[in-house]
């Protein structure tokens, strides 16, 4: 299992449920969470995948949905950084 952690400075507060919904349709996606620090507005996006193939399929599903809803027709903030981690323990 792998985890993708994106750091947001600040975390966007616009409606992005469509991102989670698109990723959830992909086999091998084990969940995703958007976290925000109420004091700073910064946040984390943490998603768990069976493997890199599932992560890639989720990215493709999100990109497809973004095109369908016209998301790419306007600029949107991007994460400050993204890192892939190997998950060594989970409960």
C-alpha positions as CSV (number, residue, x, y, z in Angstrom):
1,X,0.0,0.0,0.0
2,X,1.1,3.5,-0.7
3,X,0.0,7.0,0.5
4,X,0.0,10.3,-1.3
5,X,0.4,13.3,0.9
6,X,-0.1,16.8,-0.6
7,X,0.6,19.9,1.4
8,X,-1.6,22.9,0.8
9,X,-0.7,26.4,1.9
10,X,-3.6,27.3,2.3
11,X,-6.0,24.4,1.8
12,X,-8.6,25.3,-0.8
13,X,-12.1,25.5,0.8
14,X,-14.0,25.4,-2.5
15,X,-16.2,22.4,-3.2
16,X,-13.8,19.5,-4.2
17,X,-16.0,16.6,-3.2
18,X,-16.0,15.6,-6.9
19,X,-12.2,14.7,-6.5
20,X,-12.9,12.2,-3.7
21,X,-16.0,10.9,-5.6
22,X,-14.0,10.3,-8.8
23,X,-11.1,8.6,-6.9
24,X,-13.5,6.4,-5.0
25,X,-14.7,4.8,-8.3
26,X,-11.3,3.3,-8.9
27,X,-10.4,-0.2,-7.6
28,X,-7.4,-0.2,-5.3
29,X,-8.3,3.2,-3.8
30,X,-8.5,2.7,0.0
31,X,-9.7,6.2,1.0
32,X,-8.8,9.8,1.0
33,X,-9.0,12.6,3.5
34,X,-8.7,16.4,3.3
35,X,-7.4,17.9,6.6
36,X,-7.2,21.6,7.6
37,X,-5.5,23.4,10.4
38,X,-8.1,25.8,11.7
39,X,-5.5,28.2,13.0
40,X,-3.5,28.6,9.8
41,X,-5.8,27.4,7.0
42,X,-3.1,25.1,5.8
43,X,-3.9,21.5,5.1
44,X,-3.1,18.1,4.0
45,X,-4.6,15.8,1.4
46,X,-3.9,12.2,2.2
47,X,-4.9,9.3,-0.1
48,X,-4.2,5.6,0.2
49,X,-3.8,3.2,-2.8
50,X,-3.1,-0.4,-3.2
51,X,-0.2,0.4,-5.5
52,X,1.1,2.9,-8.0
53,X,-1.2,1.5,-10.8
54,X,-4.2,2.4,-8.6
55,X,-2.8,5.8,-7.8
56,X,-2.3,6.5,-11.6
57,X,-5.9,5.2,-12.3
58,X,-7.2,7.6,-9.7
59,X,-5.3,10.5,-11.2
60,X,-6.8,9.7,-14.6
61,X,-10.3,9.4,-13.2
62,X,-9.9,12.8,-11.5
63,X,-8.5,14.4,-14.7
64,X,-11.5,12.9,-16.7
65,X,-14.0,14.3,-14.2
66,X,-12.3,17.7,-14.2
67,X,-12.7,17.9,-17.9
68,X,-16.4,16.8,-17.7
69,X,-17.3,19.5,-15.2
70,X,-15.2,22.3,-16.8
71,X,-12.8,22.5,-13.8
72,X,-9.8,23.3,-16.0
73,X,-11.6,26.4,-17.5
74,X,-10.4,28.5,-14.6
75,X,-7.2,28.7,-12.6
76,X,-7.1,26.8,-9.3
77,X,-4.4,26.6,-6.6
78,X,-2.1,23.6,-6.6
79,X,-0.5,21.9,-3.6
80,X,2.8,23.3,-2.3
81,X,4.3,19.7,-2.4
82,X,3.3,16.1,-3.0
83,X,5.1,13.0,-1.6
84,X,4.4,9.3,-2.1
85,X,5.1,7.1,1.0
86,X,5.1,3.3,1.5
87,X,2.6,2.4,4.2
88,X,4.4,0.0,6.6
89,X,1.6,-0.2,9.2
90,X,-2.1,0.5,9.3
91,X,-5.0,-0.4,11.5
